[in-house]
Structures are given as structure tokens and as C-alpha cells.
Amino acid sequence: MRLLYSALSPFARKVRVLALEKGLSDRIALEPATPYQDDAVRSLNPLNKVPTLVTDEGEAVYDSAVICDYLDGLSEPRLIPPAQPERHRALTLEAAADGMGDAALLVVRERMRPEGEHRQDLFDRQLKAIAAALDLFDGAGLSADRFGVGEIAVAAQLGYLDARKVVDWRDGRPALASWFEIVSKRASMVASDPSAG
């Protein structure tokens, strides 16, 4: 398999962490790609976004949640619970983390615009979404003993907030900060940390 990815993408990191946790990383060749600009990505994914996975059969699989679902089905242990209510809880946690990541990306892109062209309404709206998601995660009772798809998604996005200095998210969220301190030391998180390479 091949994974077209960007090291800074929190969505690609989520896929990489899940693959590492499942012991599948040796089956996946990592191919750095530039999202939205790389024709190699566009030829596989009409949205021209990373991550994009190419299966051994040559099929393109995209959107990080779909890639995680695909990889989870390849081997044990299952990191997406198969039965309800655990399944929808895990997938809802993943969706909240991914949504927070979308908001963070918009904030980062807006900051790249020239001074004076920033849209304060966009900043306000996205930062409100990020804060609400962070508060949700802080109160979610995340356990460092379980590191399934929901927890992986949250950890990858928190790492992105740190890497891009989007917000100082630890202040007032002691449970989340403590949890992240523990899970960020997992081998899969260390191996996929873009600042380590």
C-alpha cells in the first residue's frame, strides 16, 4: 500500500498512528505530497487532498476516516469498535476531532493572508468551534489505557494545534492536558511527530 501524505497534516498523522498501533506500518510506503497542488494526488483523489491511500489492488481510498476504517478491517486489534454503543461513541469523538482540525486549518490559512486582509469573523467562528471541541474533550473522560480511533484523532489534532501554535489549549483543561502528556509518549505518536523528523 502507498500513503500520500503531508507530515504536518493532522489527518495524515491520524492514519499513520492508527497504522502503527495496528502493526501495519511496514505494509505502507509513505509518499510525501503537497495537498491541493500535487498532480499525483489529483490523479487519485479528485479533491486533491491528503491523506490518500492506494491499496495493494490500486484502489484509491480517501478521507482520513475512510482510510482508518479500511485499515482497521485489515487486522486485529480493532481500533474502531464493531458494536454499538461503543462504535458510534468512538466515531463521534473522531468526527469532533476532525471538525476541530478543519477549523484549525482555516485559522492557519487565514493567518497566512497578508496583514489587513484577515477576516475577524472567520477567526472568531473557528476559534469558538475549537474551544468548544477542546472543552468537550476535556470533559470526555479520555483514558490513556484505550487508544482507539477517537482517541487517536484527538491526539493527532492536539499535536497539530501545538505544531502550528493555533491556540494555547492547555489552560483551563487539566484533564485533557494530562491525558495528552501521557499519550504523546506512545511509540506511534513519537514516530509520527512531524517535529521529530
Stockholm file with secondary structure:
# STOCKHOLM 1.0

chainA/1-197         MRLLYSALSPFARKVRVLALEKGLSDRIALEPATPYQDDAVRSLNPLNKVPTLVTDEGEAVYDSAVICDYLDGLSEPRLIPPAQPERHRALTLEAAADGMGDAALLVVRERMRPEGEHRQDLFDRQLKAIAAALDLFDGAGLSADRFGVGEIAVAAQLGYLDARKVVDWRDGRPALASWFEIVSKRASMVASDPSAG
#=GR chainA/1-197 SS CEEEECTTCHHHHHHHHHHHHHTCGGGCEEEECCTTTCHHHHTTCTTCCSCEEECTTSCEEESHHHHHHHHHTTSSSCSSCSSTTHHHHHHHHHHHHHHHHHHHHHHHHHHHSCTTCCCHHHHHHHHHHHHHHHHHHHTTTCCTTCCCHHHHHHHHHHHHHHHTTCCCCSTTCHHHHHHHHHHTTSHHHHHTCTTTC
#=GC SS_cons         CEEEECTTCHHHHHHHHHHHHHTCGGGCEEEECCTTTCHHHHTTCTTCCSCEEECTTSCEEESHHHHHHHHHTTSSSCSSCSSTTHHHHHHHHHHHHHHHHHHHHHHHHHHHSCTTCCCHHHHHHHHHHHHHHHHHHHTTTCCTTCCCHHHHHHHHHHHHHHHTTCCCCSTTCHHHHHHHHHHTTSHHHHHTCTTTC
//
